[in-house]
């Protein structure tokens, strides 16, 4: 549940800050496309992790 909640809150917070600071534009399209990118990243991470293995020190 946290994997869904945290990106939604973070992206929504950025969009709200854009609205209040008058920087950029607040669009629902931005929210939807950013969430789509997060979910695609979650889907591709296991495949990417098998190809490129990053070993922490």
C-alpha positions in Angstrom: 0.0 0.0 0.0 2.9 2.4 0.7 4.2 1.8 -2.8 1.1 3.4 -4.2 0.4 6.0 -1.5 3.9 7.7 -1.3 4.2 8.5 -5.1 0.6 9.8 -5.2 1.2 12.1 -2.3 4.6 13.3 -3.6 3.3 14.0 -7.1 0.2 15.7 -5.8 2.3 17.8 -3.4 4.5 19.0 -6.3 1.4 19.9 -8.4 -0.1 21.8 -5.5 3.1 23.7 -4.9 3.1 24.7 -8.6 -0.4 26.0 -8.2 0.4 28.2 -5.1 3.8 29.4 -6.3 2.6 30.2 -9.8 5.5 28.2 -11.3 4.6 25.9 -14.1 1.1 24.8 -14.7 -1.1 22.5 -12.5 -2.7 19.9 -14.8 -4.4 16.7 -14.1 -2.5 15.3 -17.1 0.8 15.8 -15.3 -0.5 13.9 -12.3 -1.8 11.0 -14.4 1.4 10.8 -16.6 3.7 11.0 -13.6 1.8 8.2 -11.9 1.9 6.1 -15.0 5.7 6.6 -15.1 6.0 5.4 -11.5 3.9 2.3 -12.2 5.9 1.5 -15.4 9.1 1.9 -13.3 7.7 -0.6 -10.7 6.9 -3.0 -13.5 10.3 -2.8 -15.2 12.5 -2.7 -12.1 12.7 -6.6 -11.7 13.8 -7.0 -15.3 16.3 -4.1 -15.0 17.6 -5.5 -11.7 18.3 -8.9 -13.4 20.2 -7.3 -16.2 22.2 -4.7 -14.2 23.1 -5.9 -10.8 24.1 -3.1 -8.4 26.0 -4.3 -5.4 26.0 -1.9 -2.4 29.3 -1.7 -0.6 
